[in-house]
Amino acid sequence: MRVMQRGGAVYILTNRRNGTLYTGVTDNLRRRTEEHRTHLYPDSFTAKYDCHMLVYYCVYPRIEDAIAEEKRIKGGSRKAKIRLIENLNPAWNDLWDEIRDWD
């Protein structure tokens, strides 16, 4: 029996440049980002702090790899998270337009 492997993505949301940071992992980055942006879960951390801007993401072929990277990022310092964001996205642009049409 063959087990299907699913990909995943690790991502960072914020409310503004150098603002509150939220790191997450998902198997559907577009759907999950939209859930954060629309405050689908009104009592969540991202709704409370209005973390709706996608400023970093990285896609992995296996969800297990994405989960491991999320744990590594969450275990790091705020300075390390900011460095990660600024290496990919120095202007802290909202990357939502890049993924809006993903399936």
Residue pairs with C-beta under 8 A, 6 or more apart in sequence:
5 61
5 62
5 63
6 27
6 62
6 63
7 27
7 59
7 60
7 61
7 62
7 63
7 66
8 25
8 26
8 27
8 59
8 60
8 62
8 63
8 64
8 65
8 66
8 67
9 25
9 26
9 27
9 29
9 57
9 58
9 59
9 60
9 66
10 23
10 24
10 25
10 57
10 58
10 60
10 66
10 69
10 70
10 73
11 23
11 24
11 25
11 26
11 29
11 32
11 33
11 54
11 56
11 57
11 58
12 21
12 22
12 23
12 24
12 54
12 55
12 56
12 57
12 73
12 81
12 84
12 85
13 21
13 22
13 24
13 33
13 36
13 46
13 51
13 52
13 53
13 54
13 55
14 20
14 21
14 22
14 51
14 53
14 55
14 92
15 49
15 50
15 51
15 52
15 53
16 53
17 92
18 82
18 92
19 49
19 51
20 49
20 51
21 51
21 78
21 81
21 82
22 36
22 45
22 46
22 49
22 51
23 70
23 73
23 74
23 81
24 32
24 36
24 70
25 63
25 66
25 67
25 69
25 70
26 32
26 66
27 63
29 57
29 59
29 99
29 102
30 99
30 100
30 101
30 102
30 103
33 54
33 96
33 99
35 41
36 44
36 46
36 47
36 51
36 52
37 52
37 96
39 46
39 47
41 47
45 51
46 52
53 92
53 94
53 96
54 94
54 95
54 96
54 99
55 85
55 89
55 92
55 93
55 94
55 95
56 84
56 85
56 88
56 89
56 95
57 95
57 99
58 66
58 69
59 66
60 66
60 69
73 80
73 81
73 84
85 92
86 92
89 95
